[in-house]
Amino acid sequence: MAVADELDARAGEADTLRRAAVERARQHAELARRRYLAVDPHNRLVADTLEADWNDALRQLAAAQEDYQRQRDTLPARLDDNQRATIMALASDFPALWSDPATPQRERKRMARLLIEDVTLVRDDTIAVHTRFRGGKLHSLTLPVPLRPWETRRTPAAAVARIDQLLDAHTERDVARILNDEGLATGDSRPFDPIAVARVRRAYGLTSRYQRLRAAGMLTAVELAAQLGVSARTVREWLNASLLAGEPCNDKHEYLYHPPGPNPPVKLQGRKLSDRAATTRS
């Protein structure tokens, strides 16, 4: 309010000076007019000189008037009584002024500098903030330690746990599809894909789908073929014909197989697949 009053006073002084300049230009023009009118008309040389002086004085008067009017138009509007009352109400209600969306950030910084003497930060498991205001009051609060940049991109714990659960029954491609269907995202808020699932699995030391199946006792095609006395190719053909049970261990169409039961399939080497299926049905 003091600054506004000082600006009003300075604007009033400047207006007075410009108005005085206009009045001097008007007096000069009036004096030039009188001199011109008082000259002997027969003395053309003197009359022409005085007429030029009068015209020049009139141009100076017009320029002074235009400058005066332009300056008045560009002057900031003075605060009226309602505006002053509003400012005083805001000054007494600091939270409203601070939270007002119309208050720019630069003004909030100025307000903080006017109110706060100093701030002391003590970092441990949390951050203790001790604020000393200019009036002498001390206010303390506790804030959590902010995350480091790499921590802000960490995969959410819920997504990691869900990946660990889904790998028991699904490959990484299927895991990514299920996670996206459930609305889970990566640490940088992107949809999951098989590469992202594999990256999370390695980063958090999760057991792969292959390792889980092997730990459950499932066999490779070579191992099962050795037990059945057939080739690995035959084992894969029996899987395609649904003569054997297997589980996909990755997204490359590779399978692991359940150990053979007490009655394993007969050795059908050398026959066509259709003949094998017919033999099995019979």
C-alpha positions as CSV (number, residue, x, y, z in Angstrom):
1,M,0.0,0.0,0.0
2,A,2.9,2.4,0.7
3,V,4.4,1.6,-2.7
4,A,1.0,2.3,-4.3
5,D,0.8,5.6,-2.5
6,E,4.3,6.6,-3.5
7,L,3.6,5.7,-7.1
8,D,0.5,7.8,-7.0
9,A,2.4,10.8,-5.6
10,R,5.1,10.5,-8.2
11,A,2.5,10.2,-11.0
12,G,0.9,13.4,-9.6
13,E,4.2,15.2,-9.6
14,A,5.0,14.1,-13.2
15,D,1.5,15.2,-14.3
16,T,2.0,18.6,-12.7
17,L,5.3,19.1,-14.5
18,R,3.8,18.0,-17.9
19,R,0.8,20.3,-17.4
20,A,3.2,23.2,-16.6
21,A,5.1,22.5,-19.8
22,V,1.8,22.6,-21.8
23,E,0.9,25.9,-20.1
24,R,4.3,27.4,-20.9
25,A,3.9,26.3,-24.6
26,R,0.5,27.9,-24.6
27,Q,1.8,31.2,-23.2
28,H,4.6,31.2,-25.7
29,A,2.2,30.7,-28.6
30,E,-0.1,33.5,-27.3
31,L,2.9,35.8,-27.0
32,A,4.0,35.0,-30.6
33,R,0.4,35.7,-31.8
34,R,0.4,39.1,-30.1
35,R,3.7,40.0,-31.6
36,Y,2.5,39.0,-35.1
37,L,-0.7,41.0,-34.7
38,A,1.1,44.1,-33.5
39,V,3.5,44.3,-36.4
40,D,3.1,46.9,-39.2
41,P,1.5,45.0,-42.1
42,H,3.6,47.0,-44.6
43,N,6.8,45.6,-43.0
44,R,6.6,42.3,-44.7
45,L,10.0,41.0,-43.7
46,V,9.3,41.4,-40.0
47,A,5.7,40.2,-40.4
48,D,6.9,37.0,-42.2
49,T,9.5,36.3,-39.4
50,L,6.9,36.8,-36.6
51,E,4.4,34.7,-38.5
52,A,7.0,31.8,-38.7
53,D,7.7,32.2,-35.0
54,W,3.9,32.0,-34.2
55,N,3.5,28.8,-36.4
56,D,6.5,27.2,-34.6
57,A,5.0,28.0,-31.2
58,L,1.7,26.5,-32.3
59,R,3.5,23.3,-33.3
60,Q,5.3,23.1,-30.0
61,L,2.0,23.6,-28.2
62,A,0.4,20.8,-30.1
63,A,3.3,18.5,-29.5
64,A,3.2,19.3,-25.7
65,Q,-0.5,18.7,-25.6
66,E,-0.2,15.3,-27.4
67,D,2.6,14.2,-25.1
68,Y,0.6,15.2,-22.0
69,Q,-2.5,13.3,-23.2
70,R,-0.4,10.2,-24.2
71,Q,1.3,10.1,-20.8
72,R,-2.0,10.4,-19.0
73,D,-3.5,7.5,-21.1
74,T,-0.5,5.3,-20.2
75,L,-0.5,6.0,-16.5
76,P,-1.5,3.0,-14.3
77,A,-4.9,3.3,-12.8
78,R,-5.0,4.5,-9.3
79,L,-6.3,2.2,-6.6
80,D,-9.8,3.1,-5.5
81,D,-11.3,2.4,-2.1
82,N,-12.7,-1.0,-3.0
83,Q,-9.4,-2.2,-4.4
84,R,-7.5,-1.0,-1.3
85,A,-10.0,-2.8,0.9
86,T,-9.6,-6.0,-1.1
87,I,-5.8,-5.8,-0.8
88,M,-6.0,-5.3,3.0
89,A,-8.4,-8.3,3.2
90,L,-5.9,-10.5,1.3
91,A,-3.0,-9.4,3.4
92,S,-4.9,-10.5,6.6
93,D,-5.9,-13.9,5.0
94,F,-2.6,-15.3,3.8
95,P,-3.8,-18.8,3.0
96,A,-6.4,-17.4,0.6
97,L,-3.8,-15.3,-1.2
98,W,-1.3,-18.1,-1.3
99,S,-3.8,-20.6,-2.7
100,D,-5.4,-18.2,-5.2
101,P,-4.8,-19.6,-8.7
102,A,-4.4,-16.0,-9.9
103,T,-1.3,-15.6,-7.7
104,P,1.8,-16.2,-9.9
105,Q,4.7,-18.3,-8.6
106,R,7.1,-15.4,-8.6
107,E,4.8,-13.6,-6.1
108,R,4.6,-16.7,-3.9
109,K,8.5,-16.6,-3.8
110,R,8.4,-13.0,-2.8
111,M,5.9,-13.7,-0.1
112,A,8.0,-16.5,1.2
113,R,11.1,-14.3,1.4
114,L,9.2,-11.6,3.3
115,L,7.9,-14.1,5.8
116,I,10.7,-16.6,6.4
117,E,14.0,-15.7,8.2
118,D,15.8,-19.0,7.5
119,V,15.2,-22.8,7.1
120,T,17.3,-25.6,8.5
121,L,17.1,-29.1,7.0
122,V,18.3,-32.2,8.9
123,R,18.4,-35.4,6.8
124,D,18.3,-38.9,8.3
125,D,15.7,-41.6,7.6
126,T,13.4,-38.6,7.0
127,I,14.0,-34.9,6.5
128,A,13.3,-32.6,9.4
129,V,12.5,-29.1,8.3
130,H,12.8,-26.3,10.9
131,T,11.4,-22.9,9.7
132,R,12.1,-19.7,11.6
133,F,9.8,-16.8,10.7
134,R,10.7,-13.1,10.8
135,G,8.4,-12.7,13.8
136,G,10.5,-15.2,15.8
137,K,8.1,-18.2,15.6
138,L,9.6,-21.6,14.9
139,H,7.7,-24.3,13.0
140,S,9.0,-27.8,12.4
141,L,7.7,-30.6,10.2
142,T,8.9,-34.0,8.9
143,L,9.1,-34.9,5.3
144,P,9.9,-38.3,3.6
145,V,13.2,-38.5,1.8
146,P,12.5,-37.9,-1.9
147,L,13.1,-40.8,-4.3
148,R,16.3,-40.9,-6.4
149,P,15.7,-40.6,-10.1
150,W,16.2,-44.3,-10.8
151,E,13.8,-45.2,-7.9
152,T,11.0,-43.2,-9.6
153,R,11.3,-45.6,-12.6
154,R,11.2,-48.7,-10.4
155,T,8.6,-51.3,-11.3
156,P,5.8,-51.2,-8.8
157,A,5.9,-54.0,-6.2
158,A,2.4,-55.2,-7.1
159,A,3.6,-55.7,-10.7
160,V,6.7,-57.7,-9.6
161,A,4.6,-59.9,-7.3
162,R,2.1,-60.5,-10.1
163,I,4.8,-61.4,-12.6
164,D,6.3,-63.9,-10.0
165,Q,2.8,-65.5,-9.7
166,L,2.0,-65.6,-13.4
167,L,5.3,-67.3,-14.4
168,D,4.1,-70.5,-12.7
169,A,1.6,-71.0,-15.5
170,H,2.4,-68.6,-18.3
171,T,5.2,-67.6,-20.7
172,E,6.5,-64.1,-20.7
173,R,4.4,-63.1,-23.7
174,D,1.2,-64.3,-21.9
175,V,2.3,-62.6,-18.7
176,A,2.7,-59.3,-20.5
177,R,-0.8,-59.6,-22.0
178,I,-2.4,-60.4,-18.6
179,L,-0.6,-57.5,-16.9
180,N,-1.8,-55.1,-19.5
181,D,-5.4,-56.4,-19.2
182,E,-5.2,-55.9,-15.5
183,G,-4.0,-52.3,-15.9
184,L,-0.5,-52.7,-14.5
185,A,2.3,-50.8,-16.1
186,T,6.1,-50.6,-16.0
187,G,8.1,-48.2,-13.8
188,D,8.0,-45.6,-16.5
189,S,4.2,-46.0,-17.0
190,R,4.5,-48.0,-20.2
191,P,2.6,-51.2,-21.2
192,F,4.4,-54.5,-20.6
193,D,5.8,-56.5,-23.4
194,P,7.8,-59.8,-23.2
195,I,11.1,-57.9,-23.1
196,A,10.0,-55.8,-20.2
197,V,8.8,-58.9,-18.3
198,A,12.1,-60.6,-18.8
199,R,14.0,-57.5,-17.7
200,V,11.9,-57.4,-14.4
201,R,12.4,-61.1,-13.9
202,R,16.2,-60.7,-14.2
203,A,16.4,-57.5,-12.1
204,Y,14.5,-59.0,-9.2
205,G,16.0,-62.5,-9.4
206,L,12.7,-64.3,-10.2
207,T,12.8,-67.9,-11.4
208,S,12.2,-68.3,-15.1
209,R,9.3,-70.3,-16.5
210,Y,11.8,-73.0,-17.7
211,Q,13.4,-73.3,-14.2
212,R,10.1,-73.6,-12.5
213,L,9.0,-76.4,-14.8
214,R,12.3,-78.2,-14.4
215,A,12.0,-77.9,-10.6
216,A,8.6,-79.5,-10.9
217,G,10.3,-82.5,-12.5
218,M,9.4,-82.0,-16.2
219,L,11.7,-83.4,-18.8
220,T,13.2,-82.1,-22.1
221,A,12.4,-83.8,-25.3
222,V,15.8,-85.5,-25.3
223,E,15.4,-86.8,-21.8
224,L,11.9,-88.1,-22.4
225,A,13.0,-89.7,-25.7
226,A,15.8,-91.6,-23.9
227,Q,13.3,-93.0,-21.4
228,L,10.9,-94.0,-24.1
229,G,13.6,-95.3,-26.4
230,V,12.5,-93.1,-29.3
231,S,13.9,-90.0,-30.9
232,A,13.3,-86.4,-29.7
233,R,11.5,-85.7,-33.0
234,T,9.1,-88.5,-32.2
235,V,8.5,-87.0,-28.8
236,R,7.6,-83.7,-30.4
237,E,5.3,-85.4,-33.0
238,W,3.5,-87.3,-30.2
239,L,3.0,-83.9,-28.4
240,N,1.5,-82.5,-31.6
241,A,-0.8,-85.5,-31.8
242,S,-1.8,-85.1,-28.1
243,L,-0.2,-88.4,-27.2
244,L,2.0,-86.8,-24.7
245,A,1.4,-83.9,-22.2
246,G,3.8,-80.9,-22.3
247,E,4.0,-77.3,-21.1
248,P,5.5,-74.4,-23.1
249,C,8.6,-73.2,-21.3
250,N,9.2,-70.0,-23.4
251,D,7.9,-68.0,-26.3
252,K,9.9,-70.0,-28.8
253,H,7.4,-72.9,-29.0
254,E,9.7,-75.1,-26.9
255,Y,8.1,-77.5,-24.5
256,L,9.0,-79.5,-21.4
257,Y,7.2,-82.8,-20.8
258,H,5.7,-84.6,-17.9
259,P,7.5,-87.8,-17.0
260,P,5.9,-90.9,-18.6
261,G,3.4,-92.8,-16.5
262,P,3.2,-96.5,-15.9
263,N,1.9,-97.2,-19.4
264,P,4.0,-95.1,-21.8
265,P,3.1,-94.8,-25.4
266,V,4.2,-97.7,-27.6
267,K,7.3,-97.2,-29.8
268,L,5.9,-96.2,-33.1
269,Q,9.1,-95.3,-34.9
270,G,9.0,-95.7,-38.7
271,R,5.2,-95.3,-39.0
272,K,3.3,-92.4,-40.2
273,L,1.7,-90.1,-37.7
274,S,-1.8,-91.0,-38.8
275,D,-1.0,-94.7,-38.3
276,R,0.3,-94.0,-34.8
277,A,-2.9,-92.2,-33.9
278,A,-5.0,-95.1,-35.3
279,T,-2.9,-97.6,-33.4
280,T,-3.3,-95.6,-30.2
281,R,-7.1,-95.4,-30.6
282,S,-7.3,-99.1,-31.3
